[in-house]
Amino acid sequence: MQILKARKSANDYLVSPLRFVRFLVTTSCRAVVLPRFGGPEVLEVRPNVEVPDLKPNEVLVRTRAVSINPLDTRMRSGYGRSIFEPLLPLILGRDISGEVAAVGASVRSLTVGQEVFGALHPTAVRGTYADYAVLSEDELTPKPVSVTHADASAIPFAALTAWRALKCAARMSEGQRLLVLGGGGAVGFAAVQFSVASGCHVSATCGSKSIDRVLAAGAVQAVDYSSKDIELAIKGKFDAVLDTIGAPETERLGLNFLKRGGHYMTLHGETAALADHYGLALGLPIATTVLLKKRMQTWYSYGIGCL
């Protein structure tokens, strides 16, 4: 691919006559690399990591801030190793806030120099812990001027996770009741805000330090899971339960609080863990079988969907 240098002004960026890629010449950058699985000490800062060429729908973002998600720390420790180990070294990181440095040929909604924020897909192998990151156009959106880069980088992955659970899986609508187990965390707190904005009645469990914040976000009830009997404190049944903890006890609680025909949603699936234990060839079929069995059991026992 022919690459032409860009001038300093965002409006003066030149275009490659071969691929029509508006391109800021950046062939390598610093990145935090995961060469092997383990604790934080295995991470390495490398000064010259290759920046890949852009596909037509991709955007090169100059990083101003990133956040650390639980998924990042789990992947660093070996979660999903059956999938990711052959691809080592990896660059972790899902969230990013920064500036558009270059755009692919088909990108129309974003321009060079524009401040953006967004999140990569969970399976991306070149993450955002780098001076420059590559995301698709639909994984980014303009950053509001009123939001700092640091704050913006903490929003996308958690918020999108909550949105997909509520709107794509459970299809929550005005007037319905939602219980969030773990409403003080990033995903849980986003779920509270989205649901309240949609006109839902939200109850949540959380730590004592998060109660005021969860109530201020519009929850009708916030219960300290460490000091109260949740089953006595929370009244009634719910159309959906979002379990951000994923422990056997919270799963039991969630299922007991659901209306018949409701939706139980958990952030902690078993597919990657089973694939790690048995290998991809056996693990994926086993995971599919386990999921189907669980769905059938919950449907026959509770009359609900398990997602």
C-alpha positions as protocol buffer text, in pm:
chain_id: "A"
residue {
  index: 1
  type: MET
  ca { x: 0 y: 0 z: 0 }
}
residue {
  index: 2
  type: GLN
  ca { x: 129 y: 344 z: -87 }
}
residue {
  index: 3
  type: ILE
  ca { x: 136 y: 577 z: 214 }
}
residue {
  index: 4
  type: LEU
  ca { x: 150 y: 955 z: 190 }
}
residue {
  index: 5
  type: LYS
  ca { x: 250 y: 1177 z: 478 }
}
residue {
  index: 6
  type: ALA
  ca { x: -7 y: 1405 z: 634 }
}
residue {
  index: 7
  type: ARG
  ca { x: 46 y: 1770 z: 708 }
}
residue {
  index: 8
  type: LYS
  ca { x: -4 y: 1922 z: 1052 }
}
residue {
  index: 9
  type: SER
  ca { x: -354 y: 2052 z: 985 }
}
residue {
  index: 10
  type: ALA
  ca { x: -628 y: 1792 z: 1011 }
}
residue {
  index: 11
  type: ASN
  ca { x: -789 y: 1942 z: 700 }
}
residue {
  index: 12
  type: ASP
  ca { x: -471 y: 1896 z: 495 }
}
residue {
  index: 13
  type: TYR
  ca { x: -439 y: 1519 z: 534 }
}
residue {
  index: 14
  type: LEU
  ca { x: -339 y: 1361 z: 206 }
}
residue {
  index: 15
  type: VAL
  ca { x: -502 y: 1055 z: 59 }
}
residue {
  index: 16
  type: SER
  ca { x: -339 y: 743 z: -84 }
}
residue {
  index: 17
  type: PRO
  ca { x: -431 y: 710 z: -453 }
}
residue {
  index: 18
  type: LEU
  ca { x: -415 y: 328 z: -420 }
}
residue {
  index: 19
  type: ARG
  ca { x: -635 y: 260 z: -122 }
}
residue {
  index: 20
  type: PHE
  ca { x: -789 y: 601 z: -51 }
}
residue {
  index: 21
  type: VAL
  ca { x: -678 y: 581 z: 312 }
}
residue {
  index: 22
  type: ARG
  ca { x: -643 y: 908 z: 497 }
}
residue {
  index: 23
  type: PHE
  ca { x: -333 y: 822 z: 691 }
}
residue {
  index: 24
  type: LEU
  ca { x: -109 y: 969 z: 957 }
}
residue {
  index: 25
  type: VAL
  ca { x: 226 y: 792 z: 921 }
}
residue {
  index: 26
  type: THR
  ca { x: 270 y: 589 z: 1242 }
}
residue {
  index: 27
  type: THR
  ca { x: 434 y: 254 z: 1189 }
}
residue {
  index: 28
  type: SER
  ca { x: 516 y: 168 z: 1552 }
}
residue {
  index: 29
  type: CYS
  ca { x: 437 y: 285 z: 1904 }
}
residue {
  index: 30
  type: ARG
  ca { x: 474 y: 202 z: 2272 }
}
residue {
  index: 31
  type: ALA
  ca { x: 244 y: -66 z: 2410 }
}
residue {
  index: 32
  type: VAL
  ca { x: 190 y: -269 z: 2726 }
}
residue {
  index: 33
  type: VAL
  ca { x: 234 y: -629 z: 2611 }
}
residue {
  index: 34
  type: LEU
  ca { x: 133 y: -959 z: 2770 }
}
residue {
  index: 35
  type: PRO
  ca { x: 402 y: -1214 z: 2667 }
}
residue {
  index: 36
  type: ARG
  ca { x: 270 y: -1489 z: 2899 }
}
residue {
  index: 37
  type: PHE
  ca { x: -11 y: -1537 z: 3148 }
}
residue {
  index: 38
  type: GLY
  ca { x: 38 y: -1447 z: 3514 }
}
residue {
  index: 39
  type: GLY
  ca { x: 22 y: -1159 z: 3760 }
}
residue {
  index: 40
  type: PRO
  ca { x: 78 y: -789 z: 3689 }
}
residue {
  index: 41
  type: GLU
  ca { x: 454 y: -846 z: 3688 }
}
residue {
  index: 42
  type: VAL
  ca { x: 441 y: -1028 z: 3353 }
}
residue {
  index: 43
  type: LEU
  ca { x: 329 y: -715 z: 3167 }
}
residue {
  index: 44
  type: GLU
  ca { x: 600 y: -545 z: 2961 }
}
residue {
  index: 45
  type: VAL
  ca { x: 624 y: -195 z: 2816 }
}
residue {
  index: 46
  type: ARG
  ca { x: 770 y: -231 z: 2468 }
}
residue {
  index: 47
  type: PRO
  ca { x: 881 y: 79 z: 2275 }
}
residue {
  index: 48
  type: ASN
  ca { x: 836 y: -35 z: 1914 }
}
residue {
  index: 49
  type: VAL
  ca { x: 521 y: -238 z: 1864 }
}
residue {
  index: 50
  type: GLU
  ca { x: 391 y: -245 z: 1508 }
}
residue {
  index: 51
  type: VAL
  ca { x: 82 y: -41 z: 1424 }
}
residue {
  index: 52
  type: PRO
  ca { x: -121 y: -241 z: 1168 }
}
residue {
  index: 53
  type: ASP
  ca { x: -248 y: -92 z: 842 }
}
residue {
  index: 54
  type: LEU
  ca { x: -609 y: 19 z: 853 }
}
residue {
  index: 55
  type: LYS
  ca { x: -890 y: -170 z: 687 }
}
residue {
  index: 56
  type: PRO
  ca { x: -1150 y: 45 z: 509 }
}
residue {
  index: 57
  type: ASN
  ca { x: -1386 y: 56 z: 811 }
}
residue {
  index: 58
  type: GLU
  ca { x: -1117 y: 109 z: 1076 }
}
residue {
  index: 59
  type: VAL
  ca { x: -995 y: 410 z: 1270 }
}
residue {
  index: 60
  type: LEU
  ca { x: -653 y: 475 z: 1423 }
}
residue {
  index: 61
  type: VAL
  ca { x: -693 y: 642 z: 1763 }
}
residue {
  index: 62
  type: ARG
  ca { x: -418 y: 824 z: 1948 }
}
residue {
  index: 63
  type: THR
  ca { x: -468 y: 711 z: 2307 }
}
residue {
  index: 64
  type: ARG
  ca { x: -527 y: 969 z: 2580 }
}
residue {
  index: 65
  type: ALA
  ca { x: -675 y: 739 z: 2846 }
}
residue {
  index: 66
  type: VAL
  ca { x: -768 y: 373 z: 2891 }
}
residue {
  index: 67
  type: SER
  ca { x: -935 y: 181 z: 3175 }
}
residue {
  index: 68
  type: ILE
  ca { x: -872 y: -161 z: 3330 }
}
residue {
  index: 69
  type: ASN
  ca { x: -1169 y: -395 z: 3321 }
}
residue {
  index: 70
  type: PRO
  ca { x: -1213 y: -718 z: 3519 }
}
residue {
  index: 71
  type: LEU
  ca { x: -1198 y: -899 z: 3183 }
}
residue {
  index: 72
  type: ASP
  ca { x: -848 y: -759 z: 3128 }
}
residue {
  index: 73
  type: THR
  ca { x: -719 y: -888 z: 3460 }
}
residue {
  index: 74
  type: ARG
  ca { x: -883 y: -1228 z: 3406 }
}
residue {
  index: 75
  type: MET
  ca { x: -731 y: -1259 z: 3059 }
}
residue {
  index: 76
  type: ARG
  ca { x: -391 y: -1159 z: 3198 }
}
residue {
  index: 77
  type: SER
  ca { x: -422 y: -1442 z: 3453 }
}
residue {
  index: 78
  type: GLY
  ca { x: -509 y: -1699 z: 3186 }
}
residue {
  index: 79
  type: TYR
  ca { x: -885 y: -1683 z: 3135 }
}
residue {
  index: 80
  type: GLY
  ca { x: -951 y: -1790 z: 2777 }
}
residue {
  index: 81
  type: ARG
  ca { x: -600 y: -1932 z: 2736 }
}
residue {
  index: 82
  type: SER
  ca { x: -726 y: -2203 z: 2500 }
}
residue {
  index: 83
  type: ILE
  ca { x: -820 y: -1924 z: 2259 }
}
residue {
  index: 84
  type: PHE
  ca { x: -555 y: -1662 z: 2328 }
}
residue {
  index: 85
  type: GLU
  ca { x: -239 y: -1857 z: 2416 }
}
residue {
  index: 86
  type: PRO
  ca { x: -152 y: -1933 z: 2051 }
}
residue {
  index: 87
  type: LEU
  ca { x: -181 y: -1557 z: 1983 }
}
residue {
  index: 88
  type: LEU
  ca { x: 64 y: -1440 z: 2251 }
}
residue {
  index: 89
  type: PRO
  ca { x: 201 y: -1181 z: 2295 }
}
residue {
  index: 90
  type: LEU
  ca { x: -123 y: -986 z: 2336 }
}
residue {
  index: 91
  type: ILE
  ca { x: -207 y: -624 z: 2399 }
}
residue {
  index: 92
  type: LEU
  ca { x: -485 y: -609 z: 2657 }
}
residue {
  index: 93
  type: GLY
  ca { x: -744 y: -334 z: 2702 }
}
residue {
  index: 94
  type: ARG
  ca { x: -1100 y: -280 z: 2579 }
}
residue {
  index: 95
  type: ASP
  ca { x: -1180 y: 86 z: 2656 }
}
residue {
  index: 96
  type: ILE
  ca { x: -1020 y: 394 z: 2507 }
}
residue {
  index: 97
  type: SER
  ca { x: -1057 y: 769 z: 2485 }
}
residue {
  index: 98
  type: GLY
  ca { x: -842 y: 974 z: 2251 }
}
residue {
  index: 99
  type: GLU
  ca { x: -815 y: 1148 z: 1916 }
}
residue {
  index: 100
  type: VAL
  ca { x: -863 y: 1020 z: 1564 }
}
residue {
  index: 101
  type: ALA
  ca { x: -519 y: 995 z: 1399 }
}
residue {
  index: 102
  type: ALA
  ca { x: -627 y: 830 z: 1073 }
}
residue {
  index: 103
  type: VAL
  ca { x: -934 y: 679 z: 910 }
}
residue {
  index: 104
  type: GLY
  ca { x: -997 y: 402 z: 659 }
}
residue {
  index: 105
  type: ALA
  ca { x: -1144 y: 457 z: 315 }
}
residue {
  index: 106
  type: SER
  ca { x: -1508 y: 386 z: 406 }
}
residue {
  index: 107
  type: VAL
  ca { x: -1518 y: 581 z: 733 }
}
residue {
  index: 108
  type: ARG
  ca { x: -1761 y: 871 z: 708 }
}
residue {
  index: 109
  type: SER
  ca { x: -1879 y: 961 z: 1058 }
}
residue {
  index: 110
  type: LEU
  ca { x: -1538 y: 1046 z: 1209 }
}
residue {
  index: 111
  type: THR
  ca { x: -1260 y: 1281 z: 1104 }
}
residue {
  index: 112
  type: VAL
  ca { x: -892 y: 1320 z: 1183 }
}
residue {
  index: 113
  type: GLY
  ca { x: -835 y: 1525 z: 1498 }
}
residue {
  index: 114
  type: GLN
  ca { x: -1179 y: 1450 z: 1643 }
}
residue {
  index: 115
  type: GLU
  ca { x: -1198 y: 1341 z: 2008 }
}
residue {
  index: 116
  type: VAL
  ca { x: -1363 y: 999 z: 2043 }
}
residue {
  index: 117
  type: PHE
  ca { x: -1420 y: 720 z: 2292 }
}
residue {
  index: 118
  type: GLY
  ca { x: -1527 y: 359 z: 2258 }
}
residue {
  index: 119
  type: ALA
  ca { x: -1455 y: -7 z: 2325 }
}
residue {
  index: 120
  type: LEU
  ca { x: -1319 y: -309 z: 2141 }
}
residue {
  index: 121
  type: HIS
  ca { x: -1491 y: -645 z: 2115 }
}
residue {
  index: 122
  type: PRO
  ca { x: -1399 y: -882 z: 2404 }
}
residue {
  index: 123
  type: THR
  ca { x: -1209 y: -1115 z: 2169 }
}
residue {
  index: 124
  type: ALA
  ca { x: -984 y: -847 z: 2017 }
}
residue {
  index: 125
  type: VAL
  ca { x: -616 y: -948 z: 2037 }
}
residue {
  index: 126
  type: ARG
  ca { x: -466 y: -602 z: 1982 }
}
residue {
  index: 127
  type: GLY
  ca { x: -615 y: -403 z: 2266 }
}
residue {
  index: 128
  type: THR
  ca { x: -599 y: -41 z: 2374 }
}
residue {
  index: 129
  type: TYR
  ca { x: -296 y: -45 z: 2608 }
}
residue {
  index: 130
  type: ALA
  ca { x: -86 y: 134 z: 2347 }
}
residue {
  index: 131
  type: ASP
  ca { x: -11 y: 485 z: 2225 }
}
residue {
  index: 132
  type: TYR
  ca { x: -219 y: 406 z: 1916 }
}
residue {
  index: 133
  type: ALA
  ca { x: -511 y: 165 z: 1892 }
}
residue {
  index: 134
  type: VAL
  ca { x: -718 y: 41 z: 1598 }
}
residue {
  index: 135
  type: LEU
  ca { x: -1097 y: 18 z: 1630 }
}
residue {
  index: 136
  type: SER
  ca { x: -1377 y: -13 z: 1377 }
}
residue {
  index: 137
  type: GLU
  ca { x: -1587 y: 293 z: 1304 }
}
residue {
  index: 138
  type: ASP
  ca { x: -1892 y: 147 z: 1478 }
}
residue {
  index: 139
  type: GLU
  ca { x: -1692 y: 87 z: 1798 }
}
residue {
  index: 140
  type: LEU
  ca { x: -1631 y: 462 z: 1843 }
}
residue {
  index: 141
  type: THR
  ca { x: -1840 y: 772 z: 1903 }
}
residue {
  index: 142
  type: PRO
  ca { x: -1754 y: 1141 z: 1949 }
}
residue {
  index: 143
  type: LYS
  ca { x: -1652 y: 1229 z: 2304 }
}
residue {
  index: 144
  type: PRO
  ca { x: -1859 y: 1504 z: 2469 }
}
residue {
  index: 145
  type: VAL
  ca { x: -1654 y: 1814 z: 2545 }
}
residue {
  index: 146
  type: SER
  ca { x: -1782 y: 1812 z: 2904 }
}
residue {
  index: 147
  type: VAL
  ca { x: -1632 y: 1467 z: 2973 }
}
residue {
  index: 148
  type: THR
  ca { x: -1260 y: 1421 z: 3039 }
}
residue {
  index: 149
  type: HIS
  ca { x: -1063 y: 1153 z: 2857 }
}
residue {
  index: 150
  type: ALA
  ca { x: -1008 y: 969 z: 3187 }
}
residue {
  index: 151
  type: ASP
  ca { x: -1381 y: 961 z: 3265 }
}
residue {
  index: 152
  type: ALA
  ca { x: -1476 y: 872 z: 2907 }
}
residue {
  index: 153
  type: SER
  ca { x: -1240 y: 575 z: 2903 }
}
residue {
  index: 154
  type: ALA
  ca { x: -1419 y: 422 z: 3203 }
}
residue {
  index: 155
  type: ILE
  ca { x: -1762 y: 418 z: 3035 }
}
residue {
  index: 156
  type: PRO
  ca { x: -1790 y: 219 z: 2710 }
}
residue {
  index: 157
  type: PHE
  ca { x: -1724 y: -150 z: 2783 }
}
residue {
  index: 158
  type: ALA
  ca { x: -1922 y: -159 z: 3108 }
}
residue {
  index: 159
  type: ALA
  ca { x: -2206 y: 50 z: 2966 }
}
residue {
  index: 160
  type: LEU
  ca { x: -2232 y: -158 z: 2648 }
}
residue {
  index: 161
  type: THR
  ca { x: -2235 y: -478 z: 2854 }
}
residue {
  index: 162
  type: ALA
  ca { x: -2526 y: -346 z: 3060 }
}
residue {
  index: 163
  type: TRP
  ca { x: -2710 y: -216 z: 2753 }
}
residue {
  index: 164
  type: ARG
  ca { x: -2684 y: -549 z: 2567 }
}
residue {
  index: 165
  type: ALA
  ca { x: -2812 y: -739 z: 2869 }
}
residue {
  index: 166
  type: LEU
  ca { x: -3108 y: -509 z: 2926 }
}
residue {
  index: 167
  type: LYS
  ca { x: -3210 y: -416 z: 2574 }
}
residue {
  index: 168
  type: CYS
  ca { x: -3092 y: -703 z: 2355 }
}
residue {
  index: 169
  type: ALA
  ca { x: -3138 y: -999 z: 2592 }
}
residue {
  index: 170
  type: ALA
  ca { x: -3415 y: -907 z: 2837 }
}
residue {
  index: 171
  type: ARG
  ca { x: -3575 y: -633 z: 2622 }
}
residue {
  index: 172
  type: MET
  ca { x: -3666 y: -431 z: 2929 }
}
residue {
  index: 173
  type: SER
  ca { x: -3937 y: -170 z: 2883 }
}
residue {
  index: 174
  type: GLU
  ca { x: -4118 y: 99 z: 3081 }
}
residue {
  index: 175
  type: GLY
  ca { x: -4290 y: -18 z: 3395 }
}
residue {
  index: 176
  type: GLN
  ca { x: -4102 y: -346 z: 3434 }
}
residue {
  index: 177
  type: ARG
  ca { x: -3910 y: -443 z: 3748 }
}
residue {
  index: 178
  type: LEU
  ca { x: -3535 y: -513 z: 3745 }
}
residue {
  index: 179
  type: LEU
  ca { x: -3312 y: -650 z: 4019 }
}
residue {
  index: 180
  type: VAL
  ca { x: -2938 y: -581 z: 3984 }
}
residue {
  index: 181
  type: LEU
  ca { x: -2712 y: -801 z: 4197 }
}
residue {
  index: 182
  type: GLY
  ca { x: -2396 y: -594 z: 4230 }
}
residue {
  index: 183
  type: GLY
  ca { x: -2537 y: -251 z: 4152 }
}
residue {
  index: 184
  type: GLY
  ca { x: -2231 y: -67 z: 4280 }
}
residue {
  index: 185
  type: GLY
  ca { x: -1993 y: -197 z: 4013 }
}
residue {
  index: 186
  type: ALA
  ca { x: -1941 y: -45 z: 3671 }
}
residue {
  index: 187
  type: VAL
  ca { x: -2181 y: -274 z: 3480 }
}
residue {
  index: 188
  type: GLY
  ca { x: -2438 y: -283 z: 3759 }
}
residue {
  index: 189
  type: PHE
  ca { x: -2439 y: 94 z: 3807 }
}
residue {
  index: 190
  type: ALA
  ca { x: -2477 y: 149 z: 3432 }
}
residue {
  index: 191
  type: ALA
  ca { x: -2768 y: -96 z: 3432 }
}
residue {
  index: 192
  type: VAL
  ca { x: -2938 y: 98 z: 3712 }
}
residue {
  index: 193
  type: GLN
  ca { x: -2909 y: 426 z: 3520 }
}
residue {
  index: 194
  type: PHE
  ca { x: -3022 y: 283 z: 3185 }
}
residue {
  index: 195
  type: SER
  ca { x: -3323 y: 111 z: 3341 }
}
residue {
  index: 196
  type: VAL
  ca { x: -3433 y: 413 z: 3542 }
}
residue {
  index: 197
  type: ALA
  ca { x: -3406 y: 628 z: 3227 }
}
residue {
  index: 198
  type: SER
  ca { x: -3629 y: 373 z: 3049 }
}
residue {
  index: 199
  type: GLY
  ca { x: -3897 y: 401 z: 3317 }
}
residue {
  index: 200
  type: CYS
  ca { x: -3823 y: 71 z: 3494 }
}
residue {
  index: 201
  type: HIS
  ca { x: -3847 y: 13 z: 3868 }
}
residue {
  index: 202
  type: VAL
  ca { x: -3501 y: -91 z: 3986 }
}
residue {
  index: 203
  type: SER
  ca { x: -3380 y: -257 z: 4305 }
}
residue {
  index: 204
  type: ALA
  ca { x: -3015 y: -339 z: 4363 }
}
residue {
  index: 205
  type: THR
  ca { x: -2774 y: -503 z: 4603 }
}
residue {
  index: 206
  type: CYS
  ca { x: -2441 y: -333 z: 4667 }
}
residue {
  index: 207
  type: GLY
  ca { x: -2181 y: -257 z: 4932 }
}
residue {
  index: 208
  type: SER
  ca { x: -2255 y: -5 z: 5206 }
}
residue {
  index: 209
  type: LYS
  ca { x: -2039 y: 263 z: 5041 }
}
residue {
  index: 210
  type: SER
  ca { x: -2243 y: 247 z: 4720 }
}
residue {
  index: 211
  type: ILE
  ca { x: -2594 y: 268 z: 4864 }
}
residue {
  index: 212
  type: ASP
  ca { x: -2631 y: 647 z: 4845 }
}
residue {
  index: 213
  type: ARG
  ca { x: -2492 y: 656 z: 4491 }
}
residue {
  index: 214
  type: VAL
  ca { x: -2725 y: 380 z: 4368 }
}
residue {
  index: 215
  type: LEU
  ca { x: -3028 y: 549 z: 4526 }
}
residue {
  index: 216
  type: ALA
  ca { x: -2923 y: 885 z: 4378 }
}
residue {
  index: 217
  type: ALA
  ca { x: -2918 y: 718 z: 4035 }
}
residue {
  index: 218
  type: GLY
  ca { x: -3288 y: 640 z: 4076 }
}
residue {
  index: 219
  type: ALA
  ca { x: -3309 y: 292 z: 4226 }
}
residue {
  index: 220
  type: VAL
  ca { x: -3616 y: 248 z: 4446 }
}
residue {
  index: 221
  type: GLN
  ca { x: -3422 y: 21 z: 4681 }
}
residue {
  index: 222
  type: ALA
  ca { x: -3053 y: -46 z: 4750 }
}
residue {
  index: 223
  type: VAL
  ca { x: -2970 y: -326 z: 4991 }
}
residue {
  index: 224
  type: ASP
  ca { x: -2633 y: -376 z: 5160 }
}
residue {
  index: 225
  type: TYR
  ca { x: -2556 y: -738 z: 5076 }
}
residue {
  index: 226
  type: SER
  ca { x: -2309 y: -769 z: 5365 }
}
residue {
  index: 227
  type: SER
  ca { x: -2536 y: -662 z: 5650 }
}
residue {
  index: 228
  type: LYS
  ca { x: -2889 y: -769 z: 5559 }
}
residue {
  index: 229
  type: ASP
  ca { x: -3072 y: -1086 z: 5464 }
}
residue {
  index: 230
  type: ILE
  ca { x: -3137 y: -1001 z: 5100 }
}
residue {
  index: 231
  type: GLU
  ca { x: -3426 y: -1246 z: 5069 }
}
residue {
  index: 232
  type: LEU
  ca { x: -3610 y: -1069 z: 5351 }
}
residue {
  index: 233
  type: ALA
  ca { x: -3513 y: -715 z: 5256 }
}
residue {
  index: 234
  type: ILE
  ca { x: -3620 y: -729 z: 4891 }
}
residue {
  index: 235
  type: LYS
  ca { x: -3992 y: -761 z: 4825 }
}
residue {
  index: 236
  type: GLY
  ca { x: -4178 y: -897 z: 4528 }
}
residue {
  index: 237
  type: LYS
  ca { x: -4080 y: -1061 z: 4202 }
}
residue {
  index: 238
  type: PHE
  ca { x: -3892 y: -914 z: 3906 }
}
residue {
  index: 239
  type: ASP
  ca { x: -3921 y: -927 z: 3529 }
}
residue {
  index: 240
  type: ALA
  ca { x: -3543 y: -960 z: 3499 }
}
residue {
  index: 241
  type: VAL
  ca { x: -3238 y: -1012 z: 3719 }
}
residue {
  index: 242
  type: LEU
  ca { x: -2890 y: -896 z: 3616 }
}
residue {
  index: 243
  type: ASP
  ca { x: -2632 y: -1089 z: 3819 }
}
residue {
  index: 244
  type: THR
  ca { x: -2295 y: -915 z: 3788 }
}
residue {
  index: 245
  type: ILE
  ca { x: -2139 y: -1138 z: 4058 }
}
residue {
  index: 246
  type: GLY
  ca { x: -2201 y: -1478 z: 3902 }
}
residue {
  index: 247
  type: ALA
  ca { x: -2155 y: -1686 z: 4218 }
}
residue {
  index: 248
  type: PRO
  ca { x: -2373 y: -1991 z: 4293 }
}
residue {
  index: 249
  type: GLU
  ca { x: -2544 y: -1803 z: 4578 }
}
residue {
  index: 250
  type: THR
  ca { x: -2631 y: -1500 z: 4367 }
}
residue {
  index: 251
  type: GLU
  ca { x: -2759 y: -1727 z: 4091 }
}
residue {
  index: 252
  type: ARG
  ca { x: -2988 y: -1899 z: 4342 }
}
residue {
  index: 253
  type: LEU
  ca { x: -3109 y: -1563 z: 4472 }
}
residue {
  index: 254
  type: GLY
  ca { x: -3167 y: -1428 z: 4126 }
}
residue {
  index: 255
  type: LEU
  ca { x: -3372 y: -1725 z: 4013 }
}
residue {
  index: 256
  type: ASN
  ca { x: -3585 y: -1713 z: 4328 }
}
residue {
  index: 257
  type: PHE
  ca { x: -3668 y: -1345 z: 4271 }
}
residue {
  index: 258
  type: LEU
  ca { x: -3781 y: -1386 z: 3910 }
}
residue {
  index: 259
  type: LYS
  ca { x: -4135 y: -1387 z: 3785 }
}
residue {
  index: 260
  type: ARG
  ca { x: -4232 y: -1686 z: 3575 }
}
residue {
  index: 261
  type: GLY
  ca { x: -4127 y: -1607 z: 3219 }
}
residue {
  index: 262
  type: GLY
  ca { x: -3861 y: -1361 z: 3338 }
}
residue {
  index: 263
  type: HIS
  ca { x: -3495 y: -1336 z: 3238 }
}
residue {
  index: 264
  type: TYR
  ca { x: -3191 y: -1421 z: 3448 }
}
residue {
  index: 265
  type: MET
  ca { x: -2869 y: -1270 z: 3307 }
}
residue {
  index: 266
  type: THR
  ca { x: -2516 y: -1333 z: 3431 }
}
residue {
  index: 267
  type: LEU
  ca { x: -2184 y: -1184 z: 3324 }
}
residue {
  index: 268
  type: HIS
  ca { x: -1991 y: -1500 z: 3404 }
}
residue {
  index: 269
  type: GLY
  ca { x: -2047 y: -1765 z: 3139 }
}
residue {
  index: 270
  type: GLU
  ca { x: -1881 y: -2106 z: 3144 }
}
residue {
  index: 271
  type: THR
  ca { x: -1769 y: -2135 z: 2782 }
}
residue {
  index: 272
  type: ALA
  ca { x: -1414 y: -2001 z: 2818 }
}
residue {
  index: 273
  type: ALA
  ca { x: -1351 y: -2184 z: 3146 }
}
residue {
  index: 274
  type: LEU
  ca { x: -1463 y: -2518 z: 3000 }
}
residue {
  index: 275
  type: ALA
  ca { x: -1260 y: -2460 z: 2684 }
}
residue {
  index: 276
  type: ASP
  ca { x: -954 y: -2386 z: 2899 }
}
residue {
  index: 277
  type: HIS
  ca { x: -1007 y: -2704 z: 3099 }
}
residue {
  index: 278
  type: TYR
  ca { x: -1086 y: -2946 z: 2817 }
}
residue {
  index: 279
  type: GLY
  ca { x: -935 y: -2767 z: 2517 }
}
residue {
  index: 280
  type: LEU
  ca { x: -1128 y: -2608 z: 2231 }
}
residue {
  index: 281
  type: ALA
  ca { x: -1220 y: -2934 z: 2055 }
}
residue {
  index: 282
  type: LEU
  ca { x: -1399 y: -3074 z: 2361 }
}
residue {
  index: 283
  type: GLY
  ca { x: -1462 y: -2760 z: 2563 }
}
residue {
  index: 284
  type: LEU
  ca { x: -1689 y: -2579 z: 2318 }
}
residue {
  index: 285
  type: PRO
  ca { x: -1928 y: -2875 z: 2265 }
}
residue {
  index: 286
  type: ILE
  ca { x: -1933 y: -2937 z: 2641 }
}
residue {
  index: 287
  type: ALA
  ca { x: -2006 y: -2570 z: 2708 }
}
residue {
  index: 288
  type: THR
  ca { x: -2293 y: -2578 z: 2457 }
}
residue {
  index: 289
  type: THR
  ca { x: -2436 y: -2886 z: 2625 }
}
residue {
  index: 290
  type: VAL
  ca { x: -2403 y: -2736 z: 2973 }
}
residue {
  index: 291
  type: LEU
  ca { x: -2575 y: -2414 z: 2862 }
}
residue {
  index: 292
  type: LEU
  ca { x: -2863 y: -2597 z: 2697 }
}
residue {
  index: 293
  type: LYS
  ca { x: -2907 y: -2819 z: 3002 }
}
residue {
  index: 294
  type: LYS
  ca { x: -2912 y: -2516 z: 3234 }
}
residue {
  index: 295
  type: ARG
  ca { x: -3167 y: -2337 z: 3015 }
}
residue {
  index: 296
  type: MET
  ca { x: -3392 y: -2641 z: 3014 }
}
residue {
  index: 297
  type: GLN
  ca { x: -3361 y: -2685 z: 3390 }
}
residue {
  index: 298
  type: THR
  ca { x: -3441 y: -2322 z: 3466 }
}
residue {
  index: 299
  type: TRP
  ca { x: -3730 y: -2322 z: 3220 }
}
residue {
  index: 300
  type: TYR
  ca { x: -3890 y: -2634 z: 3367 }
}
residue {
  index: 301
  type: SER
  ca { x: -3816 y: -2538 z: 3730 }
}
residue {
  index: 302
  type: TYR
  ca { x: -3886 y: -2164 z: 3716 }
}
residue {
  index: 303
  type: GLY
  ca { x: -4043 y: -2096 z: 3377 }
}
residue {
  index: 304
  type: ILE
  ca { x: -3770 y: -1845 z: 3298 }
}
residue {
  index: 305
  type: GLY
  ca { x: -3497 y: -1783 z: 3044 }
}
residue {
  index: 306
  type: CYS
  ca { x: -3131 y: -1806 z: 3149 }
}
residue {
  index: 307
  type: LEU
  ca { x: -2898 y: -1585 z: 2943 }
}
